[in-house]
Amino acid sequence: MRILYNSKDTNFKMPFGTLTEGQKCKITIHIPVSCRTKRVRLVLLWENGEEYGSFVMPIADRAGDYEIYSCTFAMPQPSLYFYYFKITTENESFSLYRQGYDQTNMEAGELWQLSCVPSDFDVPRDFCGNVMYQIFPDRFYQQGECDTASKLTPFWMHEDKTDIPCYLPDERGKIQNCDFFGGNLKGIASKLDYLKELGVKIIYLNPIFKAWSNHRYDTADYHKIDELLGTEDDFRELCEKAHEKGMKIILDGVFSHTGSNSRYFDKLGVFGGGAYSCADSPFRSWYDFQSYPDVYTSWWGIDTLPCVNETAEGFMDFIINGENSVVAHWIKCGADGFRLDVADELPDEFITAFRKRLKQLKPDALLIGEVWEDASNKISYGKRRRYFTDGELDSVMNYPFRKAVIDLVCGRDKGEQFKQTVMNIAENYPKCVLNTLMNMLSTHDTERIISVLSDEVPQDKAERAGFAMSDSAREKAEEKLRAASFLQFVLPGMPCIYYGDEIGMEGFEDPFCRGFFNWEKAKDSKLRGFFTKLAQVRNTCDALKYGDVNAESDGAGRVVIERKNGDGRCVAFVNTGLPVKVAVSGEVIFSEKARIQGNEAFLDSYGFVLQQIH
């Protein structure tokens, strides 16, 4: 008989998930009577592995062949903790660890995690569970002419919006990213009705500040809109119109590096007074020169992206603390929050100060971090990050969910890993964070989801550039996409649609995932209708927006997701295996590839059903 403990089961740990400082927590462990146990201790460790302390667990009850030991405690300060059990019997003393997802093991295994967050840590409710839409600004829609007069050169404009983004290197072997399609802020504003009809409540924009490249992650001027996108007045108008329609605008903040061709570094001498071109520049302290001016620290060794010293006083004042700091300026212009690019590379001090100022300016603003792993226990550059335990971020990009969904619908996982990923994140993240996770299937950094799900993948990059899947392959990929998107929309967080995914735009790696939006295809897209109905269900169901989550799997490609909020309850069945019959006890509010007969639903492969239980 095994010793029983499962941190995800409230019979063993109450409450489920993270704690707040001072909140009581009850831990219970079941030990076989045959062990002849004399003493049980819960041993808590600091995040660095040093012992914090221990709690004696007296015997509390007996159930059949098990003795039940329990203790109640509270953590006095926010931090990331780990724990295990120390058990002494008549014959031996041993440590008990976690084995796998929910089993225990003597003397070998992993520690359990316990996060304690500040008692006042919360996230703006207006964002919880709402539908997000990501726009790569140059590639969405063009309204009017673009101002090319003062655009940083060299650059060139595509005359044909159906062109493939330029991917070939120049004569020096570098991919320049200097081709543009002309999408602009007025274009986005003109399509707000389209987004509202789609059910979008939040718009996340990739960088819009003045820069040389088309992706604009090489900021040239943090206080200026890139000329090809428009003006500050255009941005203010976009925010005003979005707010009138009940939408919020999130900006991309790129603060770990600037562009080399920028007002601050000025490697090409375009601006004057930059750290590279002027030895006594006020921006000199922002950068790390090993041999001035030609040897300096750059982002991943890319010399056009010099890294900044984020905690330099001048940089902190410029970005955060100053009266007209970057965060203050754009929040006053109407922005509703920021997504922090490469948050793992930003110091805790910078993120903490940024969020504090952001909330002072706009208490209901949102701060999202780009983190690719489990953000609750992330170690970056040898340092444990404190995104939640110090209340630094409201939310993060949810790449773990993305991988779990893709692996499930592609058949690489039969449901067990999906269940474990969902429940591990639910356990490790504060509930308010869980409700605002940015749940995406595609981004500007990844292949488009329909291309990921296709059986046709050319191996040669030149072939991938202009590739269009066959009708039969597309039919299969869309089938998988609908199941994947259904999962995305029933899981906790903010389901985020990458522009064009709602009409099935194809595209492999960057820059093929950044094509111009196909507005002709959007006119009669059946897939768009699917997303619209899915978003309507999401936006009108509190259990899906705010509810607790529980995921289960039968290990044969079928998963069940339960969401519960007060008296509201929804249960979703998703089948990626052979056809199956499931019991239905509530009102079916969304389904596909499912035949409902009385209290039963027959799900074909990639069929799904969502029921609301009153």
Secondary structure, 3 states (H helix, E strand, C coil): CCCECCCCCCCCEECCCCEECCCEEEEEEEEEHHHCEEEEEEEEECCCCCEEEEEECCEEEEECCEEEEEEEEECCCCEEEEEEEEEEECCCEEEEEEECCCEEEECCCECEEEEEECCCCCCCHHHCCCCEEEECHHHCCCCCCCCCCCCCCCCEECCCCCCCCCCCCCCCCCCCCCEECCCCHHHHHHCHHHHHHHCCCEEEECCCEEECCCCCCCEEEEEEECCCCCCHHHHHHHHHHHHHCCCEEEEEECCCECCCCCCCCCCCCCCCCCCCCCCCCCCHHHECEEECCCEECEHHHCCCCEEECCCCHHHHHHHHHCCCCHHHHHHHCCCCEEEECCHHHCCHHHHHHHHHHHHHHCCCCEEEECCCCCCCCCEECCEECCCCCCCCCCEEECHHHHHHHHHHHCCCCCCHHHHHHHHHHHHHCCHHHHCCCEEECCCCCCCCHHHHCCCCCCCCHHHHHCCCCCHHHHHHHHHHHHHHHHHHHHCCCEEEEECCHHHCCCCCCCCHHHCCCCHHHHCCCHHHHHHHHHHHHHHCCHHHHHCEEEEEECCCCEEEEEEEECCEEEEEEEECCCCEEEECCCEEEEEEEEEEECCEEEEEEEEEEEEEEC
